[in-house]
């Protein structure tokens, strides 16, 4: 997998996990404060769409993951 693919996998996983932990209807509910993490991930995806910079992608590239197209 390339770095941009892994960023999307991580972001999607983090969003789904934080929704499961933050929604009262979920059997995994812990606290509604997990929804702030969902917003944080979404905001980072939004800013990376405009700036073409993502911290996680930089970390993955330093770990040797290929950049991709």
N, CA, C and O atoms as a Tripos MOL2 file, in Angstrom:
@<TRIPOS>MOLECULE
protein
  276   275    69     0     0
PROTEIN
NO_CHARGES

@<TRIPOS>ATOM
      1 N           0.8390   -1.1880    0.0000 N.3       1 UNK1
      2 CA          0.0000    0.0000    0.0000 C.3       1 UNK1
      3 C           0.8770    1.2410    0.0000 C.2       1 UNK1
      4 O           1.9730    1.2480    0.5600 O.2       1 UNK1
      5 N           0.3810    2.2720   -0.6280 N.am      2 UNK2
      6 CA          1.1160    3.5330   -0.6440 C.3       2 UNK2
      7 C           0.6960    4.3860    0.5540 C.2       2 UNK2
      8 O          -0.2840    4.0840    1.2360 O.2       2 UNK2
      9 N           1.4530    5.4520    0.7950 N.am      3 UNK3
     10 CA          1.1870    6.2820    1.9710 C.3       3 UNK3
     11 C          -0.1950    6.9260    1.9180 C.2       3 UNK3
     12 O          -0.8710    7.0110    2.9430 O.2       3 UNK3
     13 N          -0.6280    7.3820    0.7380 N.am      4 UNK4
     14 CA         -1.9390    8.0280    0.6690 C.3       4 UNK4
     15 C          -3.0710    7.0290    0.9040 C.2       4 UNK4
     16 O          -4.1200    7.3910    1.4370 O.2       4 UNK4
     17 N          -2.8620    5.7830    0.5100 N.am      5 UNK5
     18 CA         -3.8710    4.7560    0.7800 C.3       5 UNK5
     19 C          -3.9340    4.4510    2.2750 C.2       5 UNK5
     20 O          -5.0180    4.3050    2.8390 O.2       5 UNK5
     21 N          -2.7710    4.3550    2.9090 N.am      6 UNK6
     22 CA         -2.7430    4.0800    4.3480 C.3       6 UNK6
     23 C          -3.3470    5.2160    5.1520 C.2       6 UNK6
     24 O          -4.0060    4.9700    6.1630 O.2       6 UNK6
     25 N          -3.1360    6.4590    4.7250 N.am      7 UNK7
     26 CA         -3.7440    7.6020    5.4130 C.3       7 UNK7
     27 C          -5.2590    7.4650    5.3990 C.2       7 UNK7
     28 O          -5.9100    7.6980    6.4170 O.2       7 UNK7
     29 N          -5.8150    7.0970    4.2790 N.am      8 UNK8
     30 CA         -7.2710    6.9480    4.1890 C.3       8 UNK8
     31 C          -7.7740    5.7670    5.0170 C.2       8 UNK8
     32 O          -8.8530    5.8390    5.6060 O.2       8 UNK8
     33 N          -7.0070    4.6900    5.0660 N.am      9 UNK9
     34 CA         -7.3820    3.5340    5.8960 C.3       9 UNK9
     35 C          -7.3620    3.9340    7.3760 C.2       9 UNK9
     36 O          -8.2910    3.6210    8.1200 O.2       9 UNK9
     37 N          -6.2990    4.6280    7.7970 N.am     10 UNK10
     38 CA         -6.2130    5.0770    9.1840 C.3      10 UNK10
     39 C          -7.3510    6.0400    9.5140 C.2      10 UNK10
     40 O          -8.0110    5.8950   10.5430 O.2      10 UNK10
     41 N          -7.5800    7.0250    8.6380 N.am     11 UNK11
     42 CA         -8.6180    8.0240    8.9020 C.3      11 UNK11
     43 C          -9.9940    7.3630    8.9970 C.2      11 UNK11
     44 O         -10.7540    7.6460    9.9230 O.2      11 UNK11
     45 N         -10.3120    6.5010    8.0620 N.am     12 UNK12
     46 CA        -11.5970    5.8080    8.1030 C.3      12 UNK12
     47 C         -11.7500    4.9490    9.3460 C.2      12 UNK12
     48 O         -12.8200    4.9150    9.9530 O.2      12 UNK12
     49 N         -10.6870    4.2570    9.7250 N.am     13 UNK13
     50 CA        -10.7280    3.4160   10.9300 C.3      13 UNK13
     51 C         -10.9010    4.2610   12.1840 C.2      13 UNK13
     52 O         -11.6920    3.9180   13.0630 O.2      13 UNK13
     53 N         -10.1540    5.3780   12.2710 N.am     14 UNK14
     54 CA        -10.2700    6.2570   13.4300 C.3      14 UNK14
     55 C         -11.6680    6.8590   13.5410 C.2      14 UNK14
     56 O         -12.2160    6.9680   14.6380 O.2      14 UNK14
     57 N         -12.2380    7.2450   12.4150 N.am     15 UNK15
     58 CA        -13.5830    7.8290   12.4430 C.3      15 UNK15
     59 C         -14.6070    6.7990   12.8940 C.2      15 UNK15
     60 O         -15.4380    7.0840   13.7560 O.2      15 UNK15
     61 N         -14.5550    5.6140   12.3220 N.am     16 UNK16
     62 CA        -15.5170    4.5810   12.7140 C.3      16 UNK16
     63 C         -15.3570    4.1730   14.1760 C.2      16 UNK16
     64 O         -16.3480    3.9880   14.8820 O.2      16 UNK16
     65 N         -14.1080    4.0310   14.6340 N.am     17 UNK17
     66 CA        -13.8700    3.6590   16.0270 C.3      17 UNK17
     67 C         -14.3450    4.7520   16.9780 C.2      17 UNK17
     68 O         -14.9970    4.4600   17.9800 O.2      17 UNK17
     69 N         -14.0210    6.0130   16.6720 N.am     18 UNK18
     70 CA        -14.4360    7.0910   17.5730 C.3      18 UNK18
     71 C         -15.9520    7.2700   17.5740 C.2      18 UNK18
     72 O         -16.5230    7.6390   18.6000 O.2      18 UNK18
     73 N         -16.6100    7.0200   16.4540 N.am     19 UNK19
     74 CA        -18.0770    7.0530   16.4490 C.3      19 UNK19
     75 C         -18.6460    5.9280   17.3040 C.2      19 UNK19
     76 O         -19.6120    6.1340   18.0390 O.2      19 UNK19
     77 N         -18.0560    4.7420   17.2130 N.am     20 UNK20
     78 CA        -18.5220    3.6190   18.0300 C.3      20 UNK20
     79 C         -18.3330    3.9000   19.5180 C.2      20 UNK20
     80 O         -19.1620    3.4970   20.3340 O.2      20 UNK20
     81 N         -17.2520    4.5860   19.8760 N.am     21 UNK21
     82 CA        -16.9920    4.8950   21.2800 C.3      21 UNK21
     83 C         -17.7490    6.1220   21.7700 C.2      21 UNK21
     84 O         -17.9080    6.3090   22.9770 O.2      21 UNK21
     85 N         -18.2250    6.9740   20.8360 N.am     22 UNK22
     86 CA        -18.8460    8.2290   21.2330 C.3      22 UNK22
     87 C         -20.3520    8.3060   21.0950 C.2      22 UNK22
     88 O         -20.9610    9.2360   21.6230 O.2      22 UNK22
     89 N         -20.9730    7.3690   20.4080 N.am     23 UNK23
     90 CA        -22.4240    7.3940   20.2260 C.3      23 UNK23
     91 C         -23.1050    6.5610   21.3100 C.2      23 UNK23
     92 O         -22.7510    5.4010   21.5230 O.2      23 UNK23
     93 N         -24.0660    7.1460   21.9800 N.am     24 UNK24
     94 CA        -24.7320    6.4440   23.0770 C.3      24 UNK24
     95 C         -25.4660    5.1900   22.6090 C.2      24 UNK24
     96 O         -25.6620    4.2580   23.3890 O.2      24 UNK24
     97 N         -25.8660    5.1630   21.3570 N.am     25 UNK25
     98 CA        -26.5840    4.0040   20.8210 C.3      25 UNK25
     99 C         -25.6670    2.8080   20.5720 C.2      25 UNK25
    100 O         -26.1410    1.6950   20.3470 O.2      25 UNK25
    101 N         -24.3640    3.0370   20.6130 N.am     26 UNK26
    102 CA        -23.4010    1.9840   20.3210 C.3      26 UNK26
    103 C         -23.1770    1.0840   21.5350 C.2      26 UNK26
    104 O         -23.1490    1.5670   22.6670 O.2      26 UNK26
    105 N         -23.0160   -0.2170   21.3070 N.am     27 UNK27
    106 CA        -22.7030   -1.1110   22.4330 C.3      27 UNK27
    107 C         -21.2880   -0.8760   22.9780 C.2      27 UNK27
    108 O         -20.9610   -1.3600   24.0620 O.2      27 UNK27
    109 N         -20.4530   -0.1480   22.2460 N.am     28 UNK28
    110 CA        -19.0880    0.1440   22.6820 C.3      28 UNK28
    111 C         -18.9640    1.5260   23.3250 C.2      28 UNK28
    112 O         -17.8520    1.9790   23.5980 O.2      28 UNK28
    113 N         -20.0880    2.1990   23.5710 N.am     29 UNK29
    114 CA        -20.0820    3.5690   24.0780 C.3      29 UNK29
    115 C         -19.2300    3.7130   25.3320 C.2      29 UNK29
    116 O         -19.3390    2.9270   26.2730 O.2      29 UNK29
    117 N         -18.3720    4.7440   25.3230 N.am     30 UNK30
    118 CA        -17.5400    5.0840   26.4780 C.3      30 UNK30
    119 C         -17.8860    6.4900   26.9580 C.2      30 UNK30
    120 O         -18.2230    6.6950   28.1240 O.2      30 UNK30
    121 N         -17.7980    7.4530   26.0450 N.am     31 UNK31
    122 CA        -18.0570    8.8520   26.3860 C.3      31 UNK31
    123 C         -18.3480    9.6300   25.1130 C.2      31 UNK31
    124 O         -17.8100    9.3240   24.0490 O.2      31 UNK31
    125 N         -19.2050   10.6380   25.2320 N.am     32 UNK32
    126 CA        -19.5050   11.4630   24.0660 C.3      32 UNK32
    127 C         -18.3060   12.3140   23.6430 C.2      32 UNK32
    128 O         -18.3030   12.8630   22.5420 O.2      32 UNK32
    129 N         -17.2980   12.4300   24.4920 N.am     33 UNK33
    130 CA        -16.1020   13.2000   24.1620 C.3      33 UNK33
    131 C         -15.3060   12.5730   23.0120 C.2      33 UNK33
    132 O         -14.4780   13.2510   22.4040 O.2      33 UNK33
    133 N         -15.5390   11.3000   22.7060 N.am     34 UNK34
    134 CA        -14.8750   10.6680   21.5640 C.3      34 UNK34
    135 C         -15.2960   11.3180   20.2500 C.2      34 UNK34
    136 O         -14.5780   11.2120   19.2560 O.2      34 UNK34
    137 N         -16.4350   11.9820   20.2270 N.am     35 UNK35
    138 CA        -16.8860   12.6480   19.0050 C.3      35 UNK35
    139 C         -15.9760   13.8160   18.6380 C.2      35 UNK35
    140 O         -15.9050   14.1970   17.4700 O.2      35 UNK35
    141 N         -15.2760   14.3940   19.6250 N.am     36 UNK36
    142 CA        -14.2910   15.4290   19.3230 C.3      36 UNK36
    143 C         -13.1500   14.8540   18.4860 C.2      36 UNK36
    144 O         -12.6080   15.5420   17.6200 O.2      36 UNK36
    145 N         -12.7890   13.6170   18.7350 N.am     37 UNK37
    146 CA        -11.7480   12.9720   17.9420 C.3      37 UNK37
    147 C         -12.2190   12.7790   16.5010 C.2      37 UNK37
    148 O         -11.4420   12.9350   15.5590 O.2      37 UNK37
    149 N         -13.4960   12.4380   16.3390 N.am     38 UNK38
    150 CA        -14.0660   12.3150   15.0000 C.3      38 UNK38
    151 C         -13.9440   13.6420   14.2560 C.2      38 UNK38
    152 O         -13.5430   13.6740   13.0920 O.2      38 UNK38
    153 N         -14.2920   14.7330   14.9320 N.am     39 UNK39
    154 CA        -14.1940   16.0640   14.3300 C.3      39 UNK39
    155 C         -12.7440   16.4200   14.0100 C.2      39 UNK39
    156 O         -12.4720   17.0340   12.9780 O.2      39 UNK39
    157 N         -11.8210   16.0450   14.8750 N.am     40 UNK40
    158 CA        -10.4030   16.3190   14.6600 C.3      40 UNK40
    159 C          -9.8990   15.6250   13.3970 C.2      40 UNK40
    160 O          -9.2080   16.2390   12.5840 O.2      40 UNK40
    161 N         -10.2390   14.3600   13.2320 N.am     41 UNK41
    162 CA         -9.8110   13.6100   12.0420 C.3      41 UNK41
    163 C         -10.4290   14.2300   10.7890 C.2      41 UNK41
    164 O          -9.7490   14.3940    9.7760 O.2      41 UNK41
    165 N         -11.7050   14.5690   10.8560 N.am     42 UNK42
    166 CA        -12.3610   15.1950    9.7110 C.3      42 UNK42
    167 C         -11.7420   16.5280    9.3520 C.2      42 UNK42
    168 O         -11.5730   16.8330    8.1710 O.2      42 UNK42
    169 N         -11.4020   17.3310   10.3490 N.am     43 UNK43
    170 CA        -10.7680   18.6290   10.1020 C.3      43 UNK43
    171 C          -9.3950   18.4490    9.4640 C.2      43 UNK43
    172 O          -9.0160   19.2140    8.5770 O.2      43 UNK43
    173 N          -8.6520   17.4480    9.9100 N.am     44 UNK44
    174 CA         -7.3470   17.1870    9.3090 C.3      44 UNK44
    175 C          -7.4740   16.7260    7.8620 C.2      44 UNK44
    176 O          -6.6610   17.1080    7.0200 O.2      44 UNK44
    177 N          -8.4730   15.9170    7.5620 N.am     45 UNK45
    178 CA         -8.6990   15.5120    6.1750 C.3      45 UNK45
    179 C          -9.0560   16.7230    5.3160 C.2      45 UNK45
    180 O          -8.6000   16.8400    4.1790 O.2      45 UNK45
    181 N          -9.8680   17.6170    5.8610 N.am     46 UNK46
    182 CA        -10.2600   18.8090    5.1340 C.3      46 UNK46
    183 C          -9.0580   19.7080    4.8490 C.2      46 UNK46
    184 O          -8.8700   20.1540    3.7170 O.2      46 UNK46
    185 N          -8.2450   19.9740    5.8710 N.am     47 UNK47
    186 CA         -7.0850   20.8450    5.6630 C.3      47 UNK47
    187 C          -6.0760   20.2060    4.7200 C.2      47 UNK47
    188 O          -5.4460   20.9150    3.9360 O.2      47 UNK47
    189 N          -5.9030   18.8940    4.7710 N.am     48 UNK48
    190 CA         -4.9400   18.2570    3.8690 C.3      48 UNK48
    191 C          -5.4220   18.3060    2.4230 C.2      48 UNK48
    192 O          -4.6110   18.2850    1.4970 O.2      48 UNK48
    193 N          -6.7290   18.3700    2.2250 N.am     49 UNK49
    194 CA         -7.2610   18.5120    0.8770 C.3      49 UNK49
    195 C          -6.9020   19.8530    0.2630 C.2      49 UNK49
    196 O          -6.7100   19.9570   -0.9480 O.2      49 UNK49
    197 N          -6.8130   20.8840    1.1020 N.am     50 UNK50
    198 CA         -6.4670   22.2240    0.6120 C.3      50 UNK50
    199 C          -4.9640   22.4730    0.5800 C.2      50 UNK50
    200 O          -4.4610   23.1280   -0.3330 O.2      50 UNK50
    201 N          -4.2440   21.9510    1.5730 N.am     51 UNK51
    202 CA         -2.8220   22.2670    1.6990 C.3      51 UNK51
    203 C          -1.9120   21.2140    1.0770 C.2      51 UNK51
    204 O          -0.7300   21.4740    0.8550 O.2      51 UNK51
    205 N          -2.4470   20.0340    0.7950 N.am     52 UNK52
    206 CA         -1.6630   18.9090    0.2720 C.3      52 UNK52
    207 C          -0.5730   18.4810    1.2540 C.2      52 UNK52
    208 O           0.4770   17.9920    0.8360 O.2      52 UNK52
    209 N          -0.8130   18.6590    2.5570 N.am     53 UNK53
    210 CA          0.1180   18.2500    3.5980 C.3      53 UNK53
    211 C          -0.6400   17.4710    4.6630 C.2      53 UNK53
    212 O          -1.7070   17.8860    5.1140 O.2      53 UNK53
    213 N          -0.0710   16.3330    5.0590 N.am     54 UNK54
    214 CA         -0.6720   15.4920    6.0830 C.3      54 UNK54
    215 C           0.4430   14.9380    6.9700 C.2      54 UNK54
    216 O           1.3910   14.3270    6.4760 O.2      54 UNK54
    217 N           0.3260   15.1520    8.2680 N.am     55 UNK55
    218 CA          1.3540   14.6930    9.2070 C.3      55 UNK55
    219 C           1.5280   13.1820    9.1360 C.2      55 UNK55
    220 O           2.6600   12.7000    9.0940 O.2      55 UNK55
    221 N           0.4390   12.4270    9.1200 N.am     56 UNK56
    222 CA          0.5370   10.9700    9.0800 C.3      56 UNK56
    223 C           1.2520   10.4980    7.8170 C.2      56 UNK56
    224 O           2.0400    9.5530    7.8640 O.2      56 UNK56
    225 N           0.9830   11.1440    6.7040 N.am     57 UNK57
    226 CA          1.6670   10.7390    5.4720 C.3      57 UNK57
    227 C           3.1650   10.9980    5.5790 C.2      57 UNK57
    228 O           3.9660   10.1950    5.0990 O.2      57 UNK57
    229 N           3.5520   12.1040    6.2000 N.am     58 UNK58
    230 CA          4.9730   12.3810    6.4090 C.3      58 UNK58
    231 C           5.6280   11.3340    7.2960 C.2      58 UNK58
    232 O           6.7550   10.9120    7.0380 O.2      58 UNK58
    233 N           4.9230   10.9160    8.3390 N.am     59 UNK59
    234 CA          5.4480    9.8790    9.2410 C.3      59 UNK59
    235 C           5.6010    8.5590    8.4940 C.2      59 UNK59
    236 O           6.6210    7.8810    8.6200 O.2      59 UNK59
    237 N           4.5840    8.1980    7.7180 N.am     60 UNK60
    238 CA          4.6410    6.9430    6.9630 C.3      60 UNK60
    239 C           5.7760    6.9500    5.9500 C.2      60 UNK60
    240 O           6.4380    5.9310    5.7520 O.2      60 UNK60
    241 N           6.0060    8.0870    5.3120 N.am     61 UNK61
    242 CA          7.0910    8.1750    4.3230 C.3      61 UNK61
    243 C           8.4400    8.0350    5.0070 C.2      61 UNK61
    244 O           9.3510    7.4270    4.4450 O.2      61 UNK61
    245 N           8.5900    8.5910    6.2230 N.am     62 UNK62
    246 CA          9.8450    8.4350    6.9600 C.3      62 UNK62
    247 C          10.0740    6.9910    7.3920 C.2      62 UNK62
    248 O          11.2090    6.5580    7.5900 O.2      62 UNK62
    249 N           8.9730    6.2560    7.5340 N.am     63 UNK63
    250 CA          9.0770    4.8390    7.8860 C.3      63 UNK63
    251 C           9.3390    3.9640    6.6680 C.2      63 UNK63
    252 O           9.4800    2.7470    6.7910 O.2      63 UNK63
    253 N           9.4040    4.5900    5.4830 N.am     64 UNK64
    254 CA          9.7580    3.8460    4.2880 C.3      64 UNK64
    255 C           8.5970    3.4250    3.4080 C.2      64 UNK64
    256 O           8.7870    2.6460    2.4740 O.2      64 UNK64
    257 N           7.3980    3.9210    3.6850 N.am     65 UNK65
    258 CA          6.2530    3.5760    2.8610 C.3      65 UNK65
    259 C           6.3130    4.4070    1.5740 C.2      65 UNK65
    260 O           6.6040    5.6030    1.6130 O.2      65 UNK65
    261 N           6.0400    3.7790    0.4590 N.am     66 UNK66
    262 CA          6.0890    4.4660   -0.8350 C.3      66 UNK66
    263 C           5.0310    5.5570   -0.9090 C.2      66 UNK66
    264 O           3.9510    5.4220   -0.3340 O.2      66 UNK66
    265 N           5.3420    6.6420   -1.6200 N.am     67 UNK67
    266 CA          4.4650    7.8020   -1.7190 C.3      67 UNK67
    267 C           3.1900    7.5130   -2.4930 C.2      67 UNK67
    268 O           2.1100    7.8790   -2.0310 O.2      67 UNK67
    269 N           3.2670    6.9000   -3.5980 N.am     68 UNK68
    270 CA          2.0840    6.6470   -4.4390 C.3      68 UNK68
    271 C           1.8820    7.7570   -5.4290 C.2      68 UNK68
    272 O           2.7120    8.6600   -5.5340 O.2      68 UNK68
    273 N           0.7790    7.7020   -6.1670 N.am     69 UNK69
    274 CA          0.5260    8.7060   -7.2170 C.3      69 UNK69
    275 C          -0.2090    9.8590   -6.6670 C.2      69 UNK69
    276 O          -0.5120   10.8030   -7.3970 O.2      69 UNK69
@<TRIPOS>BOND
     1     1     2 1
     2     2     3 1
     3     3     4 2
     4     3     5 am
     5     5     6 1
     6     6     7 1
     7     7     8 2
     8     7     9 am
     9     9    10 1
    10    10    11 1
    11    11    12 2
    12    11    13 am
    13    13    14 1
    14    14    15 1
    15    15    16 2
    16    15    17 am
    17    17    18 1
    18    18    19 1
    19    19    20 2
    20    19    21 am
    21    21    22 1
    22    22    23 1
    23    23    24 2
    24    23    25 am
    25    25    26 1
    26    26    27 1
    27    27    28 2
    28    27    29 am
    29    29    30 1
    30    30    31 1
    31    31    32 2
    32    31    33 am
    33    33    34 1
    34    34    35 1
    35    35    36 2
    36    35    37 am
    37    37    38 1
    38    38    39 1
    39    39    40 2
    40    39    41 am
    41    41    42 1
    42    42    43 1
    43    43    44 2
    44    43    45 am
    45    45    46 1
    46    46    47 1
    47    47    48 2
    48    47    49 am
    49    49    50 1
    50    50    51 1
    51    51    52 2
    52    51    53 am
    53    53    54 1
    54    54    55 1
    55    55    56 2
    56    55    57 am
    57    57    58 1
    58    58    59 1
    59    59    60 2
    60    59    61 am
    61    61    62 1
    62    62    63 1
    63    63    64 2
    64    63    65 am
    65    65    66 1
    66    66    67 1
    67    67    68 2
    68    67    69 am
    69    69    70 1
    70    70    71 1
    71    71    72 2
    72    71    73 am
    73    73    74 1
    74    74    75 1
    75    75    76 2
    76    75    77 am
    77    77    78 1
    78    78    79 1
    79    79    80 2
    80    79    81 am
    81    81    82 1
    82    82    83 1
    83    83    84 2
    84    83    85 am
    85    85    86 1
    86    86    87 1
    87    87    88 2
    88    87    89 am
    89    89    90 1
    90    90    91 1
    91    91    92 2
    92    91    93 am
    93    93    94 1
    94    94    95 1
    95    95    96 2
    96    95    97 am
    97    97    98 1
    98    98    99 1
    99    99   100 2
   100    99   101 am
   101   101   102 1
   102   102   103 1
   103   103   104 2
   104   103   105 am
   105   105   106 1
   106   106   107 1
   107   107   108 2
   108   107   109 am
   109   109   110 1
   110   110   111 1
   111   111   112 2
   112   111   113 am
   113   113   114 1
   114   114   115 1
   115   115   116 2
   116   115   117 am
   117   117   118 1
   118   118   119 1
   119   119   120 2
   120   119   121 am
   121   121   122 1
   122   122   123 1
   123   123   124 2
   124   123   125 am
   125   125   126 1
   126   126   127 1
   127   127   128 2
   128   127   129 am
   129   129   130 1
   130   130   131 1
   131   131   132 2
   132   131   133 am
   133   133   134 1
   134   134   135 1
   135   135   136 2
   136   135   137 am
   137   137   138 1
   138   138   139 1
   139   139   140 2
   140   139   141 am
   141   141   142 1
   142   142   143 1
   143   143   144 2
   144   143   145 am
   145   145   146 1
   146   146   147 1
   147   147   148 2
   148   147   149 am
   149   149   150 1
   150   150   151 1
   151   151   152 2
   152   151   153 am
   153   153   154 1
   154   154   155 1
   155   155   156 2
   156   155   157 am
   157   157   158 1
   158   158   159 1
   159   159   160 2
   160   159   161 am
   161   161   162 1
   162   162   163 1
   163   163   164 2
   164   163   165 am
   165   165   166 1
   166   166   167 1
   167   167   168 2
   168   167   169 am
   169   169   170 1
   170   170   171 1
   171   171   172 2
   172   171   173 am
   173   173   174 1
   174   174   175 1
   175   175   176 2
   176   175   177 am
   177   177   178 1
   178   178   179 1
   179   179   180 2
   180   179   181 am
   181   181   182 1
   182   182   183 1
   183   183   184 2
   184   183   185 am
   185   185   186 1
   186   186   187 1
   187   187   188 2
   188   187   189 am
   189   189   190 1
   190   190   191 1
   191   191   192 2
   192   191   193 am
   193   193   194 1
   194   194   195 1
   195   195   196 2
   196   195   197 am
   197   197   198 1
   198   198   199 1
   199   199   200 2
   200   199   201 am
   201   201   202 1
   202   202   203 1
   203   203   204 2
   204   203   205 am
   205   205   206 1
   206   206   207 1
   207   207   208 2
   208   207   209 am
   209   209   210 1
   210   210   211 1
   211   211   212 2
   212   211   213 am
   213   213   214 1
   214   214   215 1
   215   215   216 2
   216   215   217 am
   217   217   218 1
   218   218   219 1
   219   219   220 2
   220   219   221 am
   221   221   222 1
   222   222   223 1
   223   223   224 2
   224   223   225 am
   225   225   226 1
   226   226   227 1
   227   227   228 2
   228   227   229 am
   229   229   230 1
   230   230   231 1
   231   231   232 2
   232   231   233 am
   233   233   234 1
   234   234   235 1
   235   235   236 2
   236   235   237 am
   237   237   238 1
   238   238   239 1
   239   239   240 2
   240   239   241 am
   241   241   242 1
   242   242   243 1
   243   243   244 2
   244   243   245 am
   245   245   246 1
   246   246   247 1
   247   247   248 2
   248   247   249 am
   249   249   250 1
   250   250   251 1
   251   251   252 2
   252   251   253 am
   253   253   254 1
   254   254   255 1
   255   255   256 2
   256   255   257 am
   257   257   258 1
   258   258   259 1
   259   259   260 2
   260   259   261 am
   261   261   262 1
   262   262   263 1
   263   263   264 2
   264   263   265 am
   265   265   266 1
   266   266   267 1
   267   267   268 2
   268   267   269 am
   269   269   270 1
   270   270   271 1
   271   271   272 2
   272   271   273 am
   273   273   274 1
   274   274   275 1
   275   275   276 2
@<TRIPOS>SUBSTRUCTURE
     1 UNK1         2 RESIDUE 1 A UNK
     2 UNK2         6 RESIDUE 1 A UNK
     3 UNK3        10 RESIDUE 1 A UNK
     4 UNK4        14 RESIDUE 1 A UNK
     5 UNK5        18 RESIDUE 1 A UNK
     6 UNK6        22 RESIDUE 1 A UNK
     7 UNK7        26 RESIDUE 1 A UNK
     8 UNK8        30 RESIDUE 1 A UNK
     9 UNK9        34 RESIDUE 1 A UNK
    10 UNK10       38 RESIDUE 1 A UNK
    11 UNK11       42 RESIDUE 1 A UNK
    12 UNK12       46 RESIDUE 1 A UNK
    13 UNK13       50 RESIDUE 1 A UNK
    14 UNK14       54 RESIDUE 1 A UNK
    15 UNK15       58 RESIDUE 1 A UNK
    16 UNK16       62 RESIDUE 1 A UNK
    17 UNK17       66 RESIDUE 1 A UNK
    18 UNK18       70 RESIDUE 1 A UNK
    19 UNK19       74 RESIDUE 1 A UNK
    20 UNK20       78 RESIDUE 1 A UNK
    21 UNK21       82 RESIDUE 1 A UNK
    22 UNK22       86 RESIDUE 1 A UNK
    23 UNK23       90 RESIDUE 1 A UNK
    24 UNK24       94 RESIDUE 1 A UNK
    25 UNK25       98 RESIDUE 1 A UNK
    26 UNK26      102 RESIDUE 1 A UNK
    27 UNK27      106 RESIDUE 1 A UNK
    28 UNK28      110 RESIDUE 1 A UNK
    29 UNK29      114 RESIDUE 1 A UNK
    30 UNK30      118 RESIDUE 1 A UNK
    31 UNK31      122 RESIDUE 1 A UNK
    32 UNK32      126 RESIDUE 1 A UNK
    33 UNK33      130 RESIDUE 1 A UNK
    34 UNK34      134 RESIDUE 1 A UNK
    35 UNK35      138 RESIDUE 1 A UNK
    36 UNK36      142 RESIDUE 1 A UNK
    37 UNK37      146 RESIDUE 1 A UNK
    38 UNK38      150 RESIDUE 1 A UNK
    39 UNK39      154 RESIDUE 1 A UNK
    40 UNK40      158 RESIDUE 1 A UNK
    41 UNK41      162 RESIDUE 1 A UNK
    42 UNK42      166 RESIDUE 1 A UNK
    43 UNK43      170 RESIDUE 1 A UNK
    44 UNK44      174 RESIDUE 1 A UNK
    45 UNK45      178 RESIDUE 1 A UNK
    46 UNK46      182 RESIDUE 1 A UNK
    47 UNK47      186 RESIDUE 1 A UNK
    48 UNK48      190 RESIDUE 1 A UNK
    49 UNK49      194 RESIDUE 1 A UNK
    50 UNK50      198 RESIDUE 1 A UNK
    51 UNK51      202 RESIDUE 1 A UNK
    52 UNK52      206 RESIDUE 1 A UNK
    53 UNK53      210 RESIDUE 1 A UNK
    54 UNK54      214 RESIDUE 1 A UNK
    55 UNK55      218 RESIDUE 1 A UNK
    56 UNK56      222 RESIDUE 1 A UNK
    57 UNK57      226 RESIDUE 1 A UNK
    58 UNK58      230 RESIDUE 1 A UNK
    59 UNK59      234 RESIDUE 1 A UNK
    60 UNK60      238 RESIDUE 1 A UNK
    61 UNK61      242 RESIDUE 1 A UNK
    62 UNK62      246 RESIDUE 1 A UNK
    63 UNK63      250 RESIDUE 1 A UNK
    64 UNK64      254 RESIDUE 1 A UNK
    65 UNK65      258 RESIDUE 1 A UNK
    66 UNK66      262 RESIDUE 1 A UNK
    67 UNK67      266 RESIDUE 1 A UNK
    68 UNK68      270 RESIDUE 1 A UNK
    69 UNK69      274 RESIDUE 1 A UNK
